[in-house]
């Protein structure tokens, strides 16, 4: 998942935070925090189309 706006967070094992830009890949360990901050766009599953029968 990619950032949609700037986000600052410390990766697992890192002492200092990293400044991420929109378009950067979000590390898995920061995903929950980034979602809470609105820094990543949640991908919703495609709606199921109704088959004509």
N, C-alpha and C positions, 0 to 999 in steps of 0.2 A: 504494500500500500504506500502511496506517495503523499507527502505533505502538500496541502493546498494553501498554506500560509506559513510564515516564519514560526519556528518553534525552537525552544532551548531546553535541552535535557541531557542528563548524564547517562551514557551507556553503561551497561553492566560491567563492573570491574574498573570503571573510570572514576577518577576523583573529581575532575572538573567537567562542567557541561559543555556540550557542543552546540553551536548555532546552526540549525538546519534551515534551508531555504525552501520555498515552494518548489516542488518538483523533485526534491531529494527523497530517497527511499527511507521509510520509517523503520527503524530497528524494532524487532518484535517485542523487546522488553519495554519499549516506550509507547507501544500502541495504545494501551488503555488510557494513559495520561494524555496522549495526543488526541484521542477521541473525545475525552472529557473537555479538552480545551478547544475543540472544534478545529484542530489543525490538520486533521485528515478527513477526507470525505468517505463516509461508510458506503461500501458498495452493497446495494440491495440486489437480491436475486431477481433475475428477469421474470416478469409476470408470465404465468403459464397461459398460453393461448388456448381458447376453447376450440376444439376440433369440430368442424361442421359434420354432422352425421346424417 
